[in-house]
Amino acid sequence: MTNKIKLVSTISDKIYPFERIEEFANNGESLEVKIKGIKNAKIRDGKYLWQRFVDFLPFSTIDESISLGEGNTALIKADKKLLDFVDLNNLYLKNETQNPTWSFKDRGSLACIAMAKEMNEFVTATISTGNMGASIAAYGAKSGIKVIVFVPDYTPKEKIMAMGIHGANVMKIIAPDYSEMKKKVLSIAKKMNLRIVSGNGPIRVEGYKMVSFELFEQFERKVPDYIAVPTSACGHIRGIFKGYRELKETGIITNLPKMIVVQAHNNSPIVSAIKKGKKHVIPFSNFHTIAGAITTGNPMGGDEIIDKVRKYGWLAEDVTEEEIIESQKRLAESGYFVEPASATSLFAIKKLRLAGKIEKDASVVMMLTGSGLKDSEVLKYQKANVQEIKLEKIETAISKILNLS
Ligand SMILES: *Cc1c(COP(=O)(O)O)cnc(C)c1O
């Protein structure tokens, strides 16, 4: 297997072995998996996505027993309310909250656990603002791999409880900033020969790219014009794009989607760099945003995304706290209950459309990355119509709603 598969640094093209424990190149660049001869890859028959697209994956097979049924999430055209809100004719929602632990992270966790099995490792660790920890904890439980999760101290209790119930060892780290904590933990990895899977590791990205294969099937082999992705560690966005790039290498498709990088205005290390025409990430620290799942202030590997925005004509937009809250409400009013980080894309798309950067007829996909139920604290910003009613007043209350009184 190993001489056919390599890791390559994403800006300077340096080669590293597939088994590498550290997830980044020595100079800090992101790494990606390169499989020799992928241009001859074919789509196969098979029950699971990983079976149909096995030629594109670094694993000869994925043991069915480690899966929790990730993927197969709905792709739904937005209703009139949402279409009017963003002023588009063709907006689609890819509902990744339907994954086993309610976020897209499960697709990456499947790949990470498959890798751990392939390498005969019995412990996997991760650094997480919540969703990834919960996801790895669940997949570790399913496959009998011990899990350690490092979380920042602001992680919502719902997410920590989810990790806990699956039996993970959770370490709440008190650190000034998420990026600092991440750097420190990653530096320990090699010393202790512990594979610490982060949000932007090359193997995780192989899992994420499977969603582009799923979209390819759901769009009946057509490619959407734009895909909007709330971006933090950068693994998701580059995974989706890598899948399409590899399909193009085989000639199965001929064009690529343009990605839309979305960040919270209060933490926009990548988007602000792009807007200012800079080549490097502009680090943020000591910020606050309700979009808790996209709080990497200084993403390692962020420069690759800035590079790709220039190279492929991607778009980028940031959104304010008020815009995030409104987006969360608008999505909920159309039936989608997502967490704030997930909601960011809606307003970003609206702003890009208003600025004339997206054509009215373009097909745009927004990735609904994570469920709203896992962060109840932020719901204080949303109104809910809940009333306390005495038994004898029930009839009057109903009458009011039915306009009978
Ligand atoms: C992890 C996460 C993101 C950000 O994805 P990255 O791969 O870190 O860029 C966005 N939304 C939700 C809900 C997440 O859990």
The ligand as a Gaussian input file, in Angstrom:
#p B3LYP/6-31G(d) Opt

LIG

0 1
 C      -15.852000      21.745000      12.697000
 C      -16.984000      22.597000      12.319000
 C      -16.850000      23.605000      11.352000
 C      -15.532000      23.988000      10.729000
 O      -14.927000      22.995000       9.936000
 P      -13.342000      22.954000       9.739000
 O      -13.069000      21.690000       9.038000
 O      -12.716000      23.051000      11.086000
 O      -12.980000      24.160000       8.897000
 C      -18.012000      24.282000      10.980000
 N      -19.216000      24.019000      11.555000
 C      -19.366000      23.064000      12.483000
 C      -20.717000      22.826000      13.067000
 C      -18.264000      22.323000      12.908000
 O      -18.426000      21.380000      13.843000

